[in-house]
Amino acid sequence: DNIHALQELSADVRAKAAHLFTIEEAEEVRLSNPKAHAGDMIFRGENPPNGAIVDYWLGTTAAAPVVTVHDASGTLVQTLNATRTKGVNRVVWNLRHAELPVRGGGFGDDDDAPRGGNLPGPYVVPGIYTVRLAVAGKTLEQKVTVKDDPRIDATPADRKIWSDFQMQVAATIRQWGPVGDTLQKAPTVD
């Protein structure tokens, strides 16, 4: 597991308002079913999280941190749900773009109740990304290398076609998802 926070946590770091620790390279792992097989029901340990582990230090809880991921051109890829505990904090980036607003309408007594939740966004293209921690008017950065799932055997050209298609689908969902929500809330005519 990533122990950079333990290795890098010095008196100098503890004296700072914030610090972003080194981030290990991360590998995209595609799961066909997010629920793990129970096997023999004897659990001996916990697998590391699926994604890039981002550890950061906060010297105070006064300011709310913002943790973002950016591609090589500086474009925002994802904003992570940062915690603001004094001390070492951890958030995991799932190596995907921002979630997609796909929700279904409610059924039964409360037809206005949202059902389901957002879908994860498409996987990012393997490469080098920048994680930014913004807190108390200061921005800290660390690079993270994202590698493709080693079980996938695709040429870079095929991978690019697949990624481009996934981003087109995501753009369509982002454009039309809110329209679907509006239509589901429209009054029905008897």
FITORPA-597533 format. One record per residue (C-alpha): x, y, z; residue in three letters. Coordinates in nm, 4 decimals, decimal comma, padded with zeros to 6 digits. Example, Ala and Ser with C-alpha at 12.3 -4.5 7.8 and 13.67 -1.06 7.14 Angstrom:
// FITORPA-597533
<r><px>01,2300</px><py>-00,4500</py><pz>00,7800</pz><code>ala</code></r>
<r><px>01,3670</px><py>-00,1060</py><pz>00,7140</pz><code>ser</code></r>
//
This chain:
// FITORPA-597533
<r><px>00,0000</px><py>00,0000</py><pz>00,0000</pz><code>asp</code></r>
<r><px>00,0995</px><py>00,3598</py><pz>-00,0482</pz><code>asn</code></r>
<r><px>00,3015</px><py>00,4706</py><pz>00,2553</pz><code>ile</code></r>
<r><px>00,4495</px><py>00,7939</py><pz>00,1203</pz><code>his</code></r>
<r><px>00,2595</px><py>00,9929</py><pz>00,3841</pz><code>ala</code></r>
<r><px>00,4373</px><py>00,7999</py><pz>00,6594</pz><code>leu</code></r>
<r><px>00,7755</px><py>00,8256</py><pz>00,4882</pz><code>gln</code></r>
<r><px>00,7453</px><py>01,1962</py><pz>00,4084</pz><code>glu</code></r>
<r><px>00,5746</px><py>01,3178</py><pz>00,7282</pz><code>leu</code></r>
<r><px>00,8527</px><py>01,5256</py><pz>00,8816</pz><code>ser</code></r>
<r><px>00,8534</px><py>01,8075</py><pz>01,1352</pz><code>ala</code></r>
<r><px>00,8717</px><py>02,0512</py><pz>00,8407</pz><code>asp</code></r>
<r><px>00,5574</px><py>01,9004</py><pz>00,6848</pz><code>val</code></r>
<r><px>00,3706</px><py>01,9052</py><pz>01,0187</pz><code>arg</code></r>
<r><px>00,4540</px><py>02,2769</py><pz>01,0541</pz><code>ala</code></r>
<r><px>00,2898</px><py>02,3566</py><pz>00,7177</pz><code>lys</code></r>
<r><px>-00,0727</px><py>02,4533</py><pz>00,6634</pz><code>ala</code></r>
<r><px>-00,0936</px><py>02,1903</py><pz>00,3874</pz><code>ala</code></r>
<r><px>00,1202</px><py>01,9369</py><pz>00,2060</pz><code>his</code></r>
<r><px>00,0489</px><py>01,7013</py><pz>-00,0853</pz><code>leu</code></r>
<r><px>00,2443</px><py>01,3757</py><pz>-00,0602</pz><code>phe</code></r>
<r><px>00,3983</px><py>01,1807</py><pz>-00,3494</pz><code>thr</code></r>
<r><px>00,1417</px><py>00,9767</py><pz>-00,5429</pz><code>ile</code></r>
<r><px>00,2189</px><py>00,6219</py><pz>-00,6609</pz><code>glu</code></r>
<r><px>00,1456</px><py>00,5318</py><pz>-01,0220</pz><code>glu</code></r>
<r><px>-00,2000</px><py>00,3825</py><pz>-01,0632</pz><code>ala</code></r>
<r><px>-00,3327</px><py>00,1095</py><pz>-01,2887</pz><code>glu</code></r>
<r><px>-00,6810</px><py>00,1077</py><pz>-01,4378</pz><code>glu</code></r>
<r><px>-00,8506</px><py>-00,2181</py><pz>-01,3459</pz><code>val</code></r>
<r><px>-01,1752</px><py>-00,2943</py><pz>-01,5228</pz><code>arg</code></r>
<r><px>-01,4202</px><py>-00,4940</py><pz>-01,3190</pz><code>leu</code></r>
<r><px>-01,7070</px><py>-00,6731</py><pz>-01,4862</pz><code>ser</code></r>
<r><px>-01,8992</px><py>-00,6813</py><pz>-01,1586</pz><code>asn</code></r>
<r><px>-01,8167</px><py>-00,4326</py><pz>-00,8831</pz><code>pro</code></r>
<r><px>-01,9216</px><py>-00,6849</py><pz>-00,6176</pz><code>lys</code></r>
<r><px>-01,6401</px><py>-00,9209</py><pz>-00,5339</pz><code>ala</code></r>
<r><px>-01,6957</px><py>-01,2947</py><pz>-00,5339</pz><code>his</code></r>
<r><px>-01,7350</px><py>-01,4144</py><pz>-00,1746</pz><code>ala</code></r>
<r><px>-01,5181</px><py>-01,7240</py><pz>-00,2281</pz><code>gly</code></r>
<r><px>-01,5022</px><py>-01,9357</py><pz>00,0828</pz><code>asp</code></r>
<r><px>-01,6290</px><py>-01,6458</py><pz>00,2989</pz><code>met</code></r>
<r><px>-01,2999</px><py>-01,6264</py><pz>00,4904</pz><code>ile</code></r>
<r><px>-01,1668</px><py>-01,2762</py><pz>00,4665</pz><code>phe</code></r>
<r><px>-00,8001</px><py>-01,2328</py><pz>00,5407</pz><code>arg</code></r>
<r><px>-00,7402</px><py>-00,8761</py><pz>00,4358</pz><code>gly</code></r>
<r><px>-00,8551</px><py>-00,5840</py><pz>00,2323</pz><code>glu</code></r>
<r><px>-00,7432</px><py>-00,5071</py><pz>-00,1199</pz><code>asn</code></r>
<r><px>-00,6000</px><py>-00,1628</py><pz>-00,1858</pz><code>pro</code></r>
<r><px>-00,8493</px><py>00,0795</py><pz>-00,3371</pz><code>pro</code></r>
<r><px>-00,9003</px><py>00,0733</py><pz>-00,7130</pz><code>asn</code></r>
<r><px>-00,7464</px><py>00,4015</py><pz>-00,8244</pz><code>gly</code></r>
<r><px>-00,4836</px><py>00,6584</py><pz>-00,7332</pz><code>ala</code></r>
<r><px>-00,4345</px><py>00,7119</py><pz>-00,3610</pz><code>ile</code></r>
<r><px>-00,3995</px><py>01,0823</py><pz>-00,2825</pz><code>val</code></r>
<r><px>-00,2694</px><py>01,1621</py><pz>00,0674</pz><code>asp</code></r>
<r><px>-00,2374</px><py>01,5174</py><pz>00,1961</pz><code>tyr</code></r>
<r><px>-00,1617</px><py>01,6948</py><pz>00,5227</pz><code>trp</code></r>
<r><px>-00,3736</px><py>01,9700</py><pz>00,6740</pz><code>leu</code></r>
<r><px>-00,2314</px><py>02,1657</py><pz>00,9644</pz><code>gly</code></r>
<r><px>-00,5741</px><py>02,3045</py><pz>01,0483</pz><code>thr</code></r>
<r><px>-00,9391</px><py>02,2405</py><pz>00,9652</pz><code>thr</code></r>
<r><px>-01,0139</px><py>02,6107</py><pz>00,9156</pz><code>ala</code></r>
<r><px>-01,0084</px><py>02,6067</py><pz>00,5352</pz><code>ala</code></r>
<r><px>-01,1882</px><py>02,3550</py><pz>00,3170</pz><code>ala</code></r>
<r><px>-00,9484</px><py>02,1844</py><pz>00,0740</pz><code>pro</code></r>
<r><px>-01,0264</px><py>02,1301</py><pz>-00,2929</pz><code>val</code></r>
<r><px>-00,8576</px><py>01,8350</py><pz>-00,4651</pz><code>val</code></r>
<r><px>-00,8720</px><py>01,8276</py><pz>-00,8449</pz><code>thr</code></r>
<r><px>-00,7179</px><py>01,6187</py><pz>-01,1219</pz><code>val</code></r>
<r><px>-00,6019</px><py>01,7731</py><pz>-01,4501</pz><code>his</code></r>
<r><px>-00,4755</px><py>01,6235</py><pz>-01,7767</pz><code>asp</code></r>
<r><px>-00,1500</px><py>01,7190</py><pz>-01,9534</pz><code>ala</code></r>
<r><px>-00,3147</px><py>02,0245</py><pz>-02,1133</pz><code>ser</code></r>
<r><px>-00,4392</px><py>02,1481</py><pz>-01,7742</pz><code>gly</code></r>
<r><px>-00,8038</px><py>02,0601</py><pz>-01,8403</pz><code>thr</code></r>
<r><px>-01,0033</px><py>01,9644</py><pz>-01,5320</pz><code>leu</code></r>
<r><px>-01,0760</px><py>01,5903</py><pz>-01,5341</pz><code>val</code></r>
<r><px>-01,2329</px><py>01,5332</py><pz>-01,1921</pz><code>gln</code></r>
<r><px>-01,2950</px><py>01,7078</py><pz>-00,8592</pz><code>thr</code></r>
<r><px>-01,2536</px><py>01,4696</py><pz>-00,5658</pz><code>leu</code></r>
<r><px>-01,4494</px><py>01,4691</py><pz>-00,2411</pz><code>asn</code></r>
<r><px>-01,1803</px><py>01,6021</py><pz>-00,0097</pz><code>ala</code></r>
<r><px>-01,1879</px><py>01,5540</py><pz>00,3652</pz><code>thr</code></r>
<r><px>-01,0754</px><py>01,8293</py><pz>00,6009</pz><code>arg</code></r>
<r><px>-00,9479</px><py>01,6535</py><pz>00,9093</pz><code>thr</code></r>
<r><px>-00,6437</px><py>01,8034</py><pz>01,0800</pz><code>lys</code></r>
<r><px>-00,3532</px><py>01,5698</py><pz>01,0013</pz><code>gly</code></r>
<r><px>-00,3179</px><py>01,3192</py><pz>00,7181</pz><code>val</code></r>
<r><px>-00,6187</px><py>01,2839</py><pz>00,4874</pz><code>asn</code></r>
<r><px>-00,6748</px><py>01,0353</py><pz>00,2058</pz><code>arg</code></r>
<r><px>-00,8957</px><py>01,0454</py><pz>-00,1000</pz><code>val</code></r>
<r><px>-00,8949</px><py>00,7995</py><pz>-00,3900</pz><code>val</code></r>
<r><px>-00,9285</px><py>00,9060</py><pz>-00,7529</pz><code>trp</code></r>
<r><px>-01,1053</px><py>00,6287</py><pz>-00,9470</pz><code>asn</code></r>
<r><px>-00,9052</px><py>00,7124</py><pz>-01,2651</pz><code>leu</code></r>
<r><px>-01,2195</px><py>00,8331</py><pz>-01,4374</pz><code>arg</code></r>
<r><px>-01,3660</px><py>01,1563</py><pz>-01,5640</pz><code>his</code></r>
<r><px>-01,6447</px><py>01,3224</py><pz>-01,3636</pz><code>ala</code></r>
<r><px>-01,9621</px><py>01,1242</py><pz>-01,2934</pz><code>glu</code></r>
<r><px>-02,2462</px><py>01,1200</py><pz>-01,5449</pz><code>leu</code></r>
<r><px>-02,5910</px><py>01,2487</py><pz>-01,4405</pz><code>pro</code></r>
<r><px>-02,7984</px><py>00,9409</py><pz>-01,5101</pz><code>val</code></r>
<r><px>-03,0917</px><py>00,8920</py><pz>-01,2792</pz><code>arg</code></r>
<r><px>-03,4223</px><py>00,7145</py><pz>-01,3179</pz><code>gly</code></r>
<r><px>-03,7603</px><py>00,8412</py><pz>-01,2023</pz><code>gly</code></r>
<r><px>-03,9198</px><py>00,7077</py><pz>-00,8888</pz><code>gly</code></r>
<r><px>-04,1891</px><py>00,4453</py><pz>-00,8826</pz><code>phe</code></r>
<r><px>-04,4744</px><py>00,3759</py><pz>-00,6471</pz><code>gly</code></r>
<r><px>-04,6173</px><py>00,6249</py><pz>-00,3982</pz><code>asp</code></r>
<r><px>-04,3573</px><py>00,8969</py><pz>-00,4518</pz><code>asp</code></r>
<r><px>-04,3078</px><py>00,9376</py><pz>-00,8261</pz><code>asp</code></r>
<r><px>-04,0886</px><py>01,2454</py><pz>-00,7737</pz><code>asp</code></r>
<r><px>-03,8301</px><py>01,0564</py><pz>-00,5691</pz><code>ala</code></r>
<r><px>-03,5025</px><py>01,0127</py><pz>-00,7553</pz><code>pro</code></r>
<r><px>-03,4002</px><py>00,6569</py><pz>-00,8127</pz><code>arg</code></r>
<r><px>-03,0459</px><py>00,5374</py><pz>-00,8549</pz><code>gly</code></r>
<r><px>-02,7505</px><py>00,7703</py><pz>-00,8723</pz><code>gly</code></r>
<r><px>-02,4905</px><py>00,9030</py><pz>-01,1042</pz><code>asn</code></r>
<r><px>-02,2829</px><py>00,6693</py><pz>-01,3191</pz><code>leu</code></r>
<r><px>-01,9044</px><py>00,6763</py><pz>-01,3093</pz><code>pro</code></r>
<r><px>-01,7505</px><py>00,8710</py><pz>-01,5955</pz><code>gly</code></r>
<r><px>-01,5303</px><py>00,7129</py><pz>-01,8619</pz><code>pro</code></r>
<r><px>-01,1800</px><py>00,5957</py><pz>-01,7741</pz><code>tyr</code></r>
<r><px>-00,9067</px><py>00,8472</py><pz>-01,8517</pz><code>val</code></r>
<r><px>-00,6507</px><py>00,7774</py><pz>-02,1216</pz><code>val</code></r>
<r><px>-00,3293</px><py>00,6374</py><pz>-01,9720</pz><code>pro</code></r>
<r><px>-00,0705</px><py>00,9094</py><pz>-01,9195</pz><code>gly</code></r>
<r><px>00,0543</px><py>01,1613</py><pz>-01,6674</pz><code>ile</code></r>
<r><px>-00,1980</px><py>01,3664</py><pz>-01,4707</pz><code>tyr</code></r>
<r><px>-00,1617</px><py>01,6466</py><pz>-01,2184</pz><code>thr</code></r>
<r><px>-00,3359</px><py>01,6341</py><pz>-00,8816</pz><code>val</code></r>
<r><px>-00,3879</px><py>01,9775</py><pz>-00,7251</pz><code>arg</code></r>
<r><px>-00,4612</px><py>02,0514</py><pz>-00,3617</pz><code>leu</code></r>
<r><px>-00,5953</px><py>02,4049</py><pz>-00,3135</pz><code>ala</code></r>
<r><px>-00,6327</px><py>02,5214</py><pz>00,0447</pz><code>val</code></r>
<r><px>-00,6020</px><py>02,8543</py><pz>00,2246</pz><code>ala</code></r>
<r><px>-00,5057</px><py>03,0410</py><pz>-00,0927</pz><code>gly</code></r>
<r><px>-00,2238</px><py>02,8006</py><pz>-00,1769</pz><code>lys</code></r>
<r><px>-00,2111</px><py>02,5374</py><pz>-00,4520</pz><code>thr</code></r>
<r><px>00,0129</px><py>02,2306</py><pz>-00,4300</pz><code>leu</code></r>
<r><px>00,0668</px><py>01,9822</py><pz>-00,7143</pz><code>glu</code></r>
<r><px>00,1865</px><py>01,6246</py><pz>-00,7612</pz><code>gln</code></r>
<r><px>00,2052</px><py>01,4161</py><pz>-01,0782</pz><code>lys</code></r>
<r><px>00,0487</px><py>01,0721</py><pz>-01,1059</pz><code>val</code></r>
<r><px>00,1070</px><py>00,8232</py><pz>-01,3844</pz><code>thr</code></r>
<r><px>-00,1981</px><py>00,6278</py><pz>-01,4960</pz><code>val</code></r>
<r><px>-00,1320</px><py>00,2945</py><pz>-01,6659</pz><code>lys</code></r>
<r><px>-00,3813</px><py>00,0893</py><pz>-01,8641</pz><code>asp</code></r>
<r><px>-00,5187</px><py>-00,2398</py><pz>-01,7363</pz><code>asp</code></r>
<r><px>-00,2425</px><py>-00,4912</py><pz>-01,8201</pz><code>pro</code></r>
<r><px>-00,5040</px><py>-00,7468</py><pz>-01,9274</pz><code>arg</code></r>
<r><px>-00,6160</px><py>-00,5249</py><pz>-02,2151</pz><code>ile</code></r>
<r><px>-00,4377</px><py>-00,5889</py><pz>-02,5405</pz><code>asp</code></r>
<r><px>-00,5200</px><py>-00,2969</py><pz>-02,7677</pz><code>ala</code></r>
<r><px>-00,3082</px><py>-00,0806</py><pz>-02,9903</pz><code>thr</code></r>
<r><px>-00,2770</px><py>00,2857</py><pz>-02,8937</pz><code>pro</code></r>
<r><px>-00,4861</px><py>00,3733</py><pz>-03,2009</pz><code>ala</code></r>
<r><px>-00,7664</px><py>00,1349</py><pz>-03,0989</pz><code>asp</code></r>
<r><px>-00,7479</px><py>00,2627</py><pz>-02,7403</pz><code>arg</code></r>
<r><px>-00,7836</px><py>00,6207</py><pz>-02,8658</pz><code>lys</code></r>
<r><px>-01,0885</px><py>00,5319</py><pz>-03,0784</pz><code>ile</code></r>
<r><px>-01,2498</px><py>00,3595</py><pz>-02,7791</pz><code>trp</code></r>
<r><px>-01,1715</px><py>00,6524</py><pz>-02,5450</pz><code>ser</code></r>
<r><px>-01,2984</px><py>00,9111</py><pz>-02,7945</pz><code>asp</code></r>
<r><px>-01,6244</px><py>00,7176</py><pz>-02,8316</pz><code>phe</code></r>
<r><px>-01,6655</px><py>00,6943</py><pz>-02,4514</pz><code>gln</code></r>
<r><px>-01,6185</px><py>01,0716</py><pz>-02,4232</pz><code>met</code></r>
<r><px>-01,8778</px><py>01,1313</py><pz>-02,6986</pz><code>gln</code></r>
<r><px>-02,1274</px><py>00,9153</py><pz>-02,5101</pz><code>val</code></r>
<r><px>-02,0464</px><py>01,1003</py><pz>-02,1860</pz><code>ala</code></r>
<r><px>-02,0989</px><py>01,4388</py><pz>-02,3562</pz><code>ala</code></r>
<r><px>-02,4376</px><py>01,3244</py><pz>-02,4853</pz><code>thr</code></r>
<r><px>-02,5410</px><py>01,2032</py><pz>-02,1398</pz><code>ile</code></r>
<r><px>-02,4302</px><py>01,5308</py><pz>-01,9791</pz><code>arg</code></r>
<r><px>-02,6269</px><py>01,7254</py><pz>-02,2405</pz><code>gln</code></r>
<r><px>-02,9473</px><py>01,5223</py><pz>-02,2252</pz><code>trp</code></r>
<r><px>-02,9491</px><py>01,3887</py><pz>-01,8665</pz><code>gly</code></r>
<r><px>-03,0956</px><py>01,7080</py><pz>-01,7198</pz><code>pro</code></r>
<r><px>-03,3590</px><py>01,7143</py><pz>-01,9965</pz><code>val</code></r>
<r><px>-03,4683</px><py>01,3645</py><pz>-01,8943</pz><code>gly</code></r>
<r><px>-03,4962</px><py>01,4768</py><pz>-01,5324</pz><code>asp</code></r>
<r><px>-03,7133</px><py>01,7715</py><pz>-01,6388</pz><code>thr</code></r>
<r><px>-03,9409</px><py>01,5495</py><pz>-01,8498</pz><code>leu</code></r>
<r><px>-03,9860</px><py>01,3039</py><pz>-01,5637</pz><code>gln</code></r>
<r><px>-04,1080</px><py>01,5869</py><pz>-01,3405</pz><code>lys</code></r>
<r><px>-04,3498</px><py>01,7247</py><pz>-01,5996</pz><code>ala</code></r>
<r><px>-04,7172</px><py>01,6946</py><pz>-01,5033</pz><code>pro</code></r>
<r><px>-04,9108</px><py>01,4181</py><pz>-01,6729</pz><code>thr</code></r>
<r><px>-05,2261</px><py>01,4869</py><pz>-01,8713</pz><code>val</code></r>
<r><px>-05,5223</px><py>01,2575</py><pz>-01,8091</pz><code>asp</code></r>
//
